[in-house]
Amino acid sequence: MKDYSFFRPLRRAVWILVLLFLNRHAACGQAENRWEVGGGLGAVGYLGDLNQQDLVSKEFNLSYHGFVRKYINTSNFAFRYNFQVGKFSGRDSNYPNRASRNLSIDTRFVENAFLIEWDYFDINPIYYRQYYGYQPVYTPYFFAGPTVVYTNPRPDFTQTYSPYATILEGIEHDKNARYAHWHLAFAFGGGMKFDLSPSVNLGVEASFRIATSDYVDGISKAGNPSRNDGYQLVTLTGTYRLGIQRKSIRRKWR
């Protein structure tokens, strides 16, 4: 029988996005509310027990995401709900000094992130003239916040031929370990946004997720139990501003 539990959080997140949109659809007719929706794709790099470095992943996989962003009045700060699905993978065979342990992991994930963003420049297309007298069309931005990530890992312990008792004992422990599939993590990163029009912008961002658990990948005692798991993201985004009317924009867009 097929296991469809992976799709349950996906359905919940889709309903959250739909309800948020419907709840604010009427208000979005006025640009000063500054609601935005968007999505994109990215590359996810695994930083768990089977990756030797904390900052650079050895393997990257595709991810897909959607988001809703709400600016706080006319400030440069915004709240952002980000929903993302994808997978990450890692294996000891990437490193010669881990050849005998020879563990591997390949798992899908679902992530719900609740972020606070700060734009370095104000690229609000309505209010730029009265505040600055010019229109910035790009800005660096930074963000941070809590995330909840779901994984259902099935690490492969069958290919090991390690002679070390501590590793073999760790494998037995992880095989029988009971752990939650939902994990709390902390996200932080930054990027760059570029306006293509008053309503549309493109962006690129890079970020890290640091989990509060060492069982995001299903491996702990057989790996490095003193370090929690993590992953990194490089993401391309497209954003659409709700409620923007071209006749309201004073800047001449070509």
Buried (B, 14 or more C-beta within 10 A) or exposed (E): EEEEEBEEBEEEBEEBBEEBBEEBEEEBEBBEBBBBBBBBBBBBBBBBBBBBEEEEBBBBBEBEBBBBBBBEEEEBEBBBBBBBBBBBBBBBBBBEEBEEBBBBBBBBBBBBBEBEBBBBBBBBBBEBEEEEEEBBBBBEBBBBBEBBBBBEBEBEBEEBEBEEEEBBEBBEEBEEEEBEBEBEBBBEBBBBBEBEBBBBBBBBBBBBBBBEBBBBBBBBBBBBBEEBBBBBBBBBBBBBBBBBEEEEBEEEEE
